């Protein structure tokens, strides 16, 4: 018997969240203008947010697009609560939070329409990093599952997880959890300069494993034809959804 569950009704041009990991609002705007015929969802992380503040978010949402604010809020609960409260009326769709139960709970309580995504384990982490963090062997998959289960129980809308763990999350936690997957890489024989990601999969594999969205940056920005790469990734996603 299949363990698959019904997929959410998400448009294809929203499935890819393009990572605007650039150092200026001007460059971010150039990328949005270049890709917005194919992509309508954009990630604003620490680098761009510090360069463009809320103005760049207003510009993106003003063009009718969605924003994932990836600041990975991590601080004492009350500080996180107040920080998330700053997102009111900013038209942010997703905001990422990294922390324990009180931190996640504070973010959820202050969300007011912003979907809270709990960060489980960074895709740059490998098994060796687990040993360094905990002093003993620990499977990344188990850590991700435990954190995702707690996040769902606390009222988070979803999690940020690699595509490697998405299958277990979807199977065991069901369809009430959004799964957003970074660490997306192309197929074989395509290298990403200075790649620091360890737990990576293709976009098609991530979606087939249960992810709802994939966050993609360098495979697009380093390509000779970024639009062609976007179309190729969307083709992978379409096939994965068709086989679901």
Secondary structure, 3 states (H helix, E strand, C coil): CCCCCCCCCCCHHHHEEEECCCCCHHHHHHHHHHHCCCCCEEEEEHHHHHHHHHHHHHHHHHCCCEEEEEEEECCCHHHHHHHHHCCCCCCCCEEEECCCHHHHHHHHHHCCCCEEEEECCCCCCCHHHHHHHHCCCCCHHHHHHHHHHHHHHCCCCEEECCHHHHHHHHHHHCCCCEEEECCECCCCCCCCCCCCCCCCECHHHHHHCCCCEEEECHHHHCCCCHHHHHHHHHHHHHHHHHCC
